[in-house]
Every structure is written in structure tokens, then in C-alpha cells.
Amino acid sequence: MIARSALPMVVPSTDTQVIKMLKSTLFCSTLFAGFFVAAVAGRIAADSQPTGFRVELSDPVAPEDGVKEYHVVAKQDERGMPSGYSLAFQTHVCIDEQCRMVHVTMHWDALGFYQRLEYPAELPLTRRKHEPFTQEDYAKLDKILQDRDSILSSYPLEVLVAPQVADDALDIDGWSGATPQTIRDAVVDDAAYTTWTMWHWANGQIVPQLRALTERRITPDYLRHLLRSTDRHELDFALRYLSDHDCGQWSMADEVFDLLERSSEREHVVMALKWLGGTVEDQQQLHDRLIQAFVRMGSNHSPLVLEYFGNVADLPAETLEGLTAVLGQVPYFQVHLTLRLLDSKSFFSERVEANIAALLDHENFFIARRASQHLAQQTLSDAGRQRLDTFLKQHQHRL
């Protein structure tokens, strides 16, 4: 919703507190020992005003005017964690600068995603001929500004300022000429210029600066909060932060394993596996945890664990035997891929034989049959051969 309320209250802090907050980002906790990590460097400098920071931006309408400094208000929740940012600014929304200035305050979440727009009640946004926006116009604008993938990102402003057309029957933005048909659905009616301008303020050059500011404000508790989130954007941010910063042995490992098991995003699973593989020094402990995750993960992404194991040179026997021990708890395709992994590693042992032979009694006959096919290609113990022969004889008409 686009709000008309005043700016939200922000807990004030002194310069000393701001410096102390920034220093706290140098800590990255670990399950075993604490250590230091350098916070990401950014172009954003701490402002002298409470909870304020300076950002350098150019007006998307007039980038040739150069960069100016703007004051961003940083917000935090009751736990002291970053919760968002706001920026008050004014800009022209017509090409000849004869229309009145627009005064707005924009709000973003802590990751730089647009949240809402505020404006003075006496200075509403306007359409053609200074006609005030309706509530429907504000609702449409709000939806457009939340769309990071809007076609407005690739359309230059010049597209919206074609020569004026005299035909009143055309859908004309009174200050910017005819709105091209291809982008009419992506703008507020009769306010294409305004829509384009607001979109680039909301989703343009300020976004990476806000994300950099959040990186500077990260604490271990906040990072854990992000990793435990169900929000795709927060998980993506947290995993990329971990990938870019050396947080030490097993730092955040429990949270990342949990994320691995519940993630619905393939990219996040890949990132989590890569981070765990490069962070956890005890490889057997890592492999044991990954096998647990393999059982608990969704069927779409659990094969990525097997792909990870397949890329490990000299994969330990304990890992392969541990994988076969859980095959009774996973679907057919995961069983099939695990057996293929064994073939690729040319590995077979007494324990593997026993684990796969147990699948001959599986309630899913397709799994039992796949197990029998694998066993038939191995050199078995006497007991294993007898058990396989019994299975083949019992189900000879189904094989």
C-alpha cells in the first residue's frame, strides 16, 4: 500500500554508537571460536546526523547534472537488526520542467527492495493536466515499483517523450507525448513520465548502495536471522554474504544445513553445498551431515548432494557406505542415482552389499528390482548370492 503517513520514528543514536555499530560488523561468530572478519567496503559514509547515512545518486531524469549527496535514514527493529531505509527527495516529472516538483519519501527493506511511497497530502502525484492520482493510480504505481523486472528498466526516457500528437483520441501523457503501446500496461495511465521516474528512483542506483550499507551493519545474529528466513531474497542475500566473506570453520553451519534441507531454490542449494564444502574442515563430519540432508531434502534437489559427492576425488568408503544405508528412506530416482554413483566410483564392500540386499524386501518393487540389477553385477558373498537368487526366482515373471 502507498501510505500518506509521516516518516516512521527512528531510534536516535550518537556518532559513538554508529561507530560502535560498524565495528560490531567485524565479528563473525563460529560454533567453536570467535574471530574477526573485515566488513565490506562501500561508498556509503556515516552521516553526522543520527541513524543517517550519505549516498551519492544522480537524478535518473537528468544524469548529466552529476552526482549529489542524499541523506538516507536507516531503520532497525526492536532487536536492533536492520529493517529498512527511507529517502526523501524531490524531482521533476516532465521534460520541460514547467510542471511542479514532486516531493516524496520512498521506503525500502533492508535488502534494497522497494516497499512503499509517501507524499504530502497537499502535494499528491498528478497525471495529465495536473489531475491528482486516484487510489487506483497509486495502487498500480505501487505494484509497478515493486516489479524489479519491469520493462521500464530497459526503456530509455526518450521513448516516453515522443513529439506531441494532436489527436485527443490517443492515450496521451500530457507532458511527454504519446505513450508507446508496448509499455502502456507498464505505466500509470497518462503518467508514463512520472512512472518511469519513480521506478528508476525505486530500483536504480540506490539499490546496491542500500545493500552495501546492510552488509556493513551485519552482525552474527542478523546473519542467522536471514539464514533462517523463508524469504527467497533474504536467503539469497545471506548465502552471497557468506560466499564473499571468510567466516571460519563451521560458522553458521547449522543454519546452512537447515536451509539446505528446506530450500525450494536450486541456486540456494548449490550455493549452500559450495559454502559447506569450502568451510567445514572435517570432511567426514560434513559428509555425514550431507547424507542426513539427502534424506530430508525434497526430491527435486536431493540429487544435488549426490552430484556434490560425485565431484569429490577419493570419496571415502565411509561416505559411500553411509549413503547406501539410507536408501530405504528415499524415492526410486535417488536410489538409482546412488547406485550409479557407486558404479562411477567402482566401489563395493560387505556393508554396501548388506545395505543394497536389504532393498530386495522394499515395498516398492521398482526399488527392489533396481537393487537386484546392481547386485547381479557384483561379486557377492555366499549369503548375498543366495539372497539375490531367491529374489530372482520369486519374481522371475516380473523382471
C-alpha positions, 0 to 999 in steps of 0.5 A, spaced: 500 500 500 502 507 498 501 510 505 500 518 506 503 517 513 509 521 516 516 518 516 516 512 521 520 514 528 527 512 528 531 510 534 536 516 535 543 514 536 550 518 537 556 518 532 559 513 538 554 508 537 554 508 529 561 507 530 560 502 535 555 499 530 560 498 524 565 495 528 560 490 531 560 488 523 567 485 524 565 479 528 563 473 525 561 468 530 563 460 529 560 454 533 567 453 536 571 460 536 570 467 535 574 471 530 574 477 526 572 478 519 573 485 515 566 488 513 565 490 506 567 496 503 562 501 500 561 508 498 556 509 503 559 514 509 556 515 516 552 521 516 553 526 522 546 526 523 543 520 527 541 513 524 543 517 517 547 515 512 550 519 505 549 516 498 551 519 492 545 518 486 544 522 480 537 524 478 535 518 473 531 524 469 537 528 468 544 524 469 548 529 466 547 534 472 552 529 476 552 526 482 549 529 489 549 527 496 542 524 499 541 523 506 538 516 507 535 514 514 536 507 516 531 503 520 532 497 525 527 493 529 526 492 536 532 487 536 536 492 533 537 488 526 536 492 520 529 493 517 529 498 512 531 505 509 527 511 507 529 517 502 526 523 501 527 527 495 524 531 490 524 531 482 521 533 476 516 529 472 516 532 465 521 534 460 520 541 460 520 542 467 514 547 467 510 542 471 511 542 479 516 538 483 514 532 486 516 531 493 516 524 496 519 519 501 520 512 498 521 506 503 525 500 502 527 493 506 533 492 508 535 488 502 534 494 497 527 492 495 522 497 494 516 497 499 512 503 499 511 511 497 509 517 501 507 524 499 504 530 502 497 530 502 497 537 499 502 535 494 499 528 491 502 525 484 498 528 478 497 525 471 495 529 465 493 536 466 495 536 473 489 531 475 491 528 482 492 520 482 486 516 484 487 510 489 487 506 483 493 510 480 497 509 486 495 502 487 498 500 480 504 505 481 505 501 487 505 494 484 509 497 478 515 499 483 515 493 486 516 489 479 524 489 479 523 486 472 519 491 469 520 493 462 521 500 464 528 498 466 530 497 459 526 503 456 530 509 455 526 516 457 526 518 450 521 513 448 516 516 453 517 523 450 515 522 443 513 529 439 506 531 441 500 528 437 494 532 436 489 527 436 485 527 443 483 520 441 490 517 443 492 515 450 496 521 451 501 523 457 500 530 457 507 532 458 511 527 454 507 525 448 504 519 446 505 513 450 508 507 446 503 501 446 508 496 448 509 499 455 502 502 456 500 496 461 507 498 464 505 505 466 500 509 470 495 511 465 497 518 462 503 518 467 508 514 463 513 520 465 512 520 472 512 512 472 518 511 469 521 516 474 519 513 480 521 506 478 528 508 476 528 512 483 525 505 486 530 500 483 536 504 480 542 506 483 540 506 490 539 499 490 546 496 491 548 502 495 542 500 500 545 493 500 552 495 501 550 499 507 546 492 510 552 488 509 556 493 513 551 493 519 551 485 519 552 482 525 552 474 527 545 474 529 542 478 523 546 473 519 542 467 522 536 471 522 536 471 514 539 464 514 533 462 517 528 466 513 523 463 508 524 469 504 527 467 497 531 474 497 533 474 504 536 467 503 539 469 497 542 475 500 545 471 506 548 465 502 552 471 497 554 474 504 557 468 506 560 466 499 564 473 499 566 473 506 571 468 510 567 466 516 571 460 519 570 453 520 563 451 521 560 458 522 553 458 521 553 451 519 547 449 522 543 454 519 546 452 512 544 445 513 537 447 515 536 451 509 539 446 505 534 441 507 528 446 506 530 450 500 525 450 494 531 454 490 536 450 486 541 456 486 540 456 494 542 449 494 548 449 490 550 455 493 549 452 500 553 445 498 559 450 495 559 454 502 559 447 506 564 444 502 569 450 502 568 451 510 567 445 514 574 442 515 572 435 517 570 432 511 567 426 514 563 430 519 560 434 513 559 428 509 555 425 514 551 431 515 550 431 507 547 424 507 542 426 513 540 432 508 539 427 502 534 424 506 530 430 508 531 434 502 525 434 497 526 430 491 527 435 486 534 437 489 536 431 493 540 429 487 544 435 488 548 432 494 549 426 490 552 430 484 556 434 490 559 427 492 560 425 485 565 431 484 569 429 490 576 425 488 577 419 493 570 419 496 571 415 502 568 408 503 565 411 509 561 416 505 559 411 500 557 406 505 553 411 509 549 413 503 547 406 501 544 405 508 539 410 507 536 408 501 530 405 504 528 412 506 528 415 499 524 415 492 526 410 486 530 416 482 535 417 488 536 410 489 538 409 482 542 415 482 546 412 488 547 406 485 550 409 479 554 413 483 557 407 486 558 404 479 562 411 477 566 410 483 567 402 482 566 401 489 563 395 493 564 392 500 560 387 505 556 393 508 554 396 501 552 389 499 548 388 506 545 395 505 543 394 497 540 386 499 536 389 504 532 393 498 530 386 495 524 386 501 522 394 499 515 395 498 516 398 492 518 393 487 521 398 482 526 399 488 527 392 489 528 390 482 533 396 481 537 393 487 537 386 484 540 389 477 546 392 481 547 386 485 547 381 479 553 385 477 557 384 483 561 379 486 557 377 492 558 373 498 555 366 499 549 369 503 548 375 498 548 370 492 543 366 495 539 372 497 539 375 490 537 368 487 531 367 491 529 374 489 530 372 482 526 366 482 520 369 486 519 374 481 522 371 475 515 373 471 516 380 473 523 382 471 
